[in-house]
């Protein structure tokens, strides 16, 4: 409820042309539930899944664990979720070899095309 309330405030504000919402959504039901609660009149919605190889994911999460950003149990849970993204009706962007800026540029390019 909090997320959709906040998003609806952004979507109905004339101060914003674009709203980028990032969250781990590994199940279609999560995406559908959030979208069903949003005021999407005159709004274009793009759903992207940022995916990576298992090796890249482990490397990134291990770095986060060492930095104290994440707890150790994140690796196993994240690896188990990798196959779930394959069946999502989203645009997949493989970030295994991409920097965050490169991934963002690809998202912008796909939205503009």
C-alpha positions, 0 to 999 in steps of 0.5 A: 500500500505504501509503495503504490500510494507513493508511486501514484503521487509521482504519476499524478504529479505534473512535476515529473515526466518519468518515474523509474521504480526499481524493486526486486519483483521475481514473480508476475503476481507481484508486478500485476498487483502493483500495476493494478493499484496504479493510476496508469491513464496516459502512462506508458509502462515498461517492465525490465528485468535486470538479470545476470549470470550466476557467477556475476551475481555471486561476485556482486553479492559477495562484495556487498556482504563484505561491505556490510550492505547485505547479509550472507543468506542473500546469495542462496536466495538470489541464485534460487530466483534466477530461473523465475525471471526467465518466464516474466513478461519483461524486457530482459537486460543482461547486466553480467558485463555491464556497469550500472551506467551502461544498464541505465543507458540501455534502458533509456535506449529501449524506451526511446526506440 
